[in-house]
Amino acid sequence: MARPKITDKALCEALFHHDKSAFDTIYDRYWKRLYCYAYKIFEDQVLCEDVVQEVFLGLWERAQKKKINHLEAYLFRAVKFQVLNLVRNIKQTTDLESIFSHLPEQLEADHFLEYEEVDTILKKTVHALPEKCKEVFQLSREAEMSNQEIALKMNISVRTVEAHLYKALKSIKKNLNQIYFWTSLLLGDAIYLLF
């Protein structure tokens, strides 16, 4: 005789008491459905997987602080929120792009070493990106192709191109912390040249 299915309510109660097996059951029950839901909104496999992982991470971290009454609604709302956040953040990449576009083309000799340091770290960051993400970024920055051209060339949607560019720029932005000092020197010159 098959064992009765554990209800979401019982799982949430167990999760509230830090029950790892309850979390695993929730993960197994909802992961695929949540991924499919995210993918319908935003057609990018890697980013949708990241979104769902973030939702489950948040579930585990917050479940012991507050009981969840409607698990399914909570999870689907969390995925929707994460995807909308991702779309909003993609639109903000223009801020980072504008920083790079204002870096001076010609550098004086005393800034050459700083520029080399920045350039080395940027190249390492790009090299470490996932393959598809790196290809999109290189087509955009090195081949100077538009998002539409990249989408046609790689047979993906424009939105997926934007998602890959967002992921690449987010990674670069993280690594700017290492080179903040050098970048601020270069940006100081760039700002001076703009005025």
N, C-alpha and C positions, 0 to 999 in steps of 0.2 A: 504494500500500500504506500502511495506517494505521500511524503510529508507535506502538510499544508504550507502554502507560501507565506512567508513572513510579511506582515503589512508594513507599509511605509511608516506608519505611526510608530510601530514597535521598533523599527530600525532607527528612527530619529531619537526615540527614548534611549536606546542602547548607545547610539552615537554621542548623545549628551553625556553619557557616563564613560566616554573615551574608549568605546568598544571597537577595536580595529577590525574584527570580523564583520561587524555591521557596516562599517565604511566600505570594506571590500565587496559586500553584497550590493550596496548602493551603487558602487562603481560599476560592477558587472551588469547591473540592471539598467543603468541609465547612460553609460558612456557612449554607446553606439547611437542612441536616439539623440543625445545632445550634440554629438558630432554632426549628424545628418542635418539637424536643425541649424547649426552654425554654418554648415556648408551651403544650405539653401540661401542664406543671407549673404554670405561672403565666400565666393568660390575659390578658396585657396586651402589645399590640404594641410600644409605645414602650419599655417597660421590658425586654422580652425582646431587642429590638434592642440596647439599652444593654448588657445582660448579655453577649451574644455579642461585641460590640465589645470589651468589657473582657477577655474570654477571649483574643481574638486579640492585643490589645495586650500582655497578659501573656505570650502565647506568643512574640511577637517579642522582648520584653525579656529573657525567661529562657532562650530557646533557645541562646544563645551561651555560657551559663554551665554548662549541663548537657544532655547528649544525651538526647533523648526516644526511648525504645525502642518504645513502643506508642502511636502518634499518636492513633488513633481513641479508644482508651480514655482517654488523657490529656485530650483535648478534651471528651469527654462528661462525664467526672468534674469537670472545671473548670467546665462550665456548671452541673452539678448543685450544686456548691459555691457558685457565685455566686448562684444562685436561692435556695438555702437561707439564704444570708447576707442576701439581700434580705428574705425573709420574716421572719427574726429581727430585722432592723433595723426593719421595719414595726411589730413589736410594741413596740419601744422608743420609738416616737414619743410615747407617753403621757408620758414624762419631759418632753419639750419642751412638750407641751400643758399639763402641770401648771404650768410656769413662767408661761405666758401666762394661765392661769386665776387665778393668784394675784396678778397685777398689780392694784393698787388701782383701783377705779372712779373715785373722786374724788381728784384730785391737788391739792396745795396750789399756790399761785401760783408759788413758786420752782421747782417741778418742771414747770411747764407747757411751757417751751421744750424741756426734755429729752424730754418725752412726745411733743411735736410732731415732733422729730427722729426718734425711734423709729418713730412712726406713718408718717412720710413714707417712710422706708426700707422699712418693711414693705409699704406700698402699692405701691411701685416693684417690690419683689421679686415680689409676687403678680401684678402687671400683666405682668411679664416671663415668667411661667410659660407653658408650652404651653397652647393653648386649652382642651383637655379637662381637663387638670390644674387649670387656673385655675377652670373651671366647678365641678368637684367641690369644690375648696377653698372657694369662695364659698358653695355650697349648704350645706356643712358649717358654716362659721363665721358667715356672714351670715344665711342662712335657717334656721340651726340645725336642719337636717335630719339624721336618723340615717343611718348608712352604708347600711342596708337601704332607706330611703326614696330615697336618692340613686341606688342601684342600680336600683330600679324606675323612677324618673323618667328615667334616662339609658339604660336598657336594657343595663346592664352587670352583671358579677358584683360581689358585695360585696368579694371579694378584689381586684378591679380598683380599686374605690373606695378601699380601704385602700392600695393601691400608689400611687395618685395623691396621696393625702393624705401618704404617706410622702415622696414626691418633693417635694411642696410644702414640707413641714416641713424637709426636708433643705436645700432652697434657702434657706429663712428662717434656718436655723441657721448656714449659711455666712455670710450677711450680718450675723449678730449680731456677727461679729468686728469689723465696722466700728463698731458701736454698743455695744461691750462696756462702755465707760465709762458711757454713759447707762443702759444696761440694769441694770448693777450698782447704780447709784444707785436706780433704781426698785425693783429686787428687794430692796434693803436696806430700803426702806420697806415693801414687801410682806411681807417676813419679820417686820419689827417689828410690823406689824398682825396677823400670824397668832398672835403670842405675847402 
